Amino acid sequence: MSGEQIEIQVIASIVAAACALPGVFLVLRRMAMMSDAISHAILLGIVLAFFLVGDISSPLLILGAALSGVLTVSLVELVNKTGLVREDASIGLVFPLLFSIGVILISRYAYNIHIDIDAVLLGELAFAPFDRLFIYGRDLGPASIYVMGVILLLNLAFILIFYKELKVATFDAGLAAALGFTPGLIHYGLMGLVSVTAVGAFNAVGSILVVALMIAPPAAAYLLTDRLPRMIILSVLIGVLSAVSGFWAAILLDANIAGSMASVSGLVFLVVFLLAPERGLAAIARRRRRQKREFAGRVLVIHLLNHEGTPEEARESEVGHIEETLRWKEGFAKSVVGYSVKRGMVLTENGRLRLTEKGREFAGRSVVEEFIA
Amino acid sequence: MDVPGLFSDLFFDYTLRTIALGSAILGIVSGALGSYAVLRKQSLLGDAMSHAALPGIALAFLLTGSKMPLVLIVGAAAAGWVATLFIMSIVNTTRVKYDTALGMVLSVFFGFGLVLLTIIQKRPDATQAGLDKFLFGQAAALLERDVVTMGILGASAILITMLLWKEFKLLSFDPDFASTLGFPVRILDIILTTLIVIAIVLGLQTVGVVLMSAMIVAPAASARQWTDNLGIMIILSAFFGALAGISGALLSASVPRLPTGPTIVVSVSVIVIVSMLLAPRRGILWRWWRERRQRGRLRLEGILEDLYSLALEHNDPGHAHSLSVLRLMSAGKGGVEKSLEILSERGLVRAVRPGEWALTTAGLEEAEKTMSERSGMSDER
């Protein structure tokens, strides 16, 4: 591993962690698409700030971009408030316009200066180590590490300081307002944070992939836990994991690093989506199957109890007949019988089923539980 | 700007004609189908589908080695489809919300598309030139055969919406009712989504992945302001889309270094803003003006009522009352003098002495009428 590769991985990990922190709250507050809007609209802020300052590497550009992010949020809310269009439509109306104005300004007035729209959208992490920070002529490493490091600390500080407020405002906005937490302030604080993070990160990973790193890891974490602190930590871990393994996938395929990081974060979500212990597709399917068999077992013993001691008992306790009356498929009946035998509810005697004492008692209780209570 | 020259170019200049025609077709198709997306609260689905189209385009190229528009369109549509499927199954089976699923699928698909693009770029046998134009669109690179493809696909999409008019209408406004009537809601949903995917894919070459979502949302959101009728809305929306497409194409052709896609988006946004401000009944200015008029009317009525109740107190309709009393009674709402002047112009009040006012006979009748109307209203409640 070369020094450059290590540096890229460090930058990518910091970006991923910094994105995941505000991302958790975006996902929980159902504002994920706002990150998409903001990350596009910051282009306009960068361009305008560049026209004012005239220096492409000025830190004021970050401020301009962050302001334009907040402007986007306020514009979306303004359009919302008119009640003329739905909320999703107002997001879809605002950010393409701001982005378009940004693109037009660049191609009209800044075509000879290096603001590459491709780079804004796609980012080029591979070049990040070349932009280094020098103090008194000493090489202190890539500048992005410091920029993103500060942003990461900012996000962390915001979440730690306003943890209680964020939590209440996220899960119960009404209560937050009643307690005097001014949800509006927290909302705009969070949006400002998203903007600053998007600006810092777009340099490295591009604006569209900022969205991936903000949303995919928290979405995966959301399926893994019910507790907010755990969700935050998991999101950061998943983000960093996606960043590092995305980097290696990119090296292997000789492809765009940011795109590969986004793909891996999507892949991680897919795995969680399929395999998460309680909320994954596999777990849901397993639970449904188990419940179905359990219920069928109850139906079976109740059926046997029902006919116990009646003249039809001999016929009603034949497996083939039960299958027909209860309209079970052949394989299913066999598995239900096997399951019930294993649990000691029934016995098989030359093709007929007979309740055990335990089964009789269970059936009686089931009738009460399932059909009377 | 040489306007007549521009218009003659529009018909006789090959490049400009092709671009304008392509943009117009794009505007019509995305405007018409976008109406359904907006009405079904799927405005941002267009955003997701257009981003998701990127890996589809790249894969189609990787698999076939062809850059034929039809091949790429099929790839894009398939990817848009898979993305929609992912979004729906995530939302339906887990507690992850719609916006999260949308944003994630959008960005992850796009990222995957980028990976594929860079892989294509580095293959020795193929140049990806022509593929990256899908990112931002490149209307200038439109060829006549592209426009013909767009025209045929767009026309068939619109034809299908016309054939399934009743079904789509019901699906958009009351899907539950549609399914109780026995319509195959699921299949209809699939058809409609496919048509929207086609509309999006048509625009990718012109305005690009990033801005295509605006072409789905904006014309429809504008048209919605002017009418409550679905048919009129769709026609208006198609018209707005075409208007934005053509004017954007013309503008970018006549001004140097004005990229077509963003210019079209700015044009369509201007249409949105104008519609939201001016549309009758719903528009912001319209509402403001109506409220203002109502406020004025209520103020006049209030003064009349005050004078009337004073007259009742004094048992003399002609009794004059000073301005200060009336001011006090209107509880600091202001504009009392001006209202009195308007009322006296209408012959409802008269100044007995300077600064002292009384009802005229007509004013008395008017006051009685409004009072009884109002008490009638409160009785109904």
Interface residues (C-beta under 8 A of the other chain):
Chain A: V27 R30 M31 A32 M33 S35 D36 H40 V79 T82 L84 V85 R86 D88 A89 I91 G92 L93 P96 L97 F99 S100 I101 V103 I104 S107 R108 Y111 I117 D118 L121 L122 I208 L209 V211 A212 M214 I215 A216 P218 A219 Y222 L223 A250 L253 D254 A255 N256 A258 G259 S260 M261 A262 S263 S265 G266 F269 F273 R279 L281 I284
Chain B: V38 K41 Q42 S43 L44 G46 D47 H51 I90 T93 T94 R95 V96 K97 D99 T100 A101 L102 G103 M104 V105 L106 S107 V108 F109 F110 G111 F112 G113 L114 V115 L116 L117 T118 I119 K122 L135 F136 V210 L211 S213 A214 I216 V217 A218 A221 R224 Q225 R257 L258 P259 G261 P262 T263 V265 V266 S269 V272 M276 R282 I284
